[in-house]
Amino acid sequence: MQNYLTKEGLEKLNTELEYLKKEKRREVADRLRTAASFGDLSENFDYANAREEQEFVERRIRELQDLLMHAKVVASKDNSGKVQVGSQIVLEGKG
């Protein structure tokens, strides 16, 4: 399945992926270590919360990697007269 993206959209997703992999992962790992140092993990809300965040971050990383693996960049075609992926349009209406 192709994922059609503009150049800007591709850059935005790549930026998010790099942030999650390089910064957010480290931040969550630090939170996990700190929370784990408090002892008894079975009733440790901070640890459970950090684990949930870690799962979210890892799921989002996989999602972005899959999306980018199947990405196809489309160029904006303003002069074609047709609305298509990558088109920029202006809507006019009353009020």
Secondary structure, DSSP 8 states (H G I E B T S, - for coil): --EEE-HHHHHHHHHHHHHIIIIIHHHHHHHHHHHHTTS-GGG-HHHHHHHHHHHHHHHHHHHHHHHHHTEEE----TTSSS--TT---------
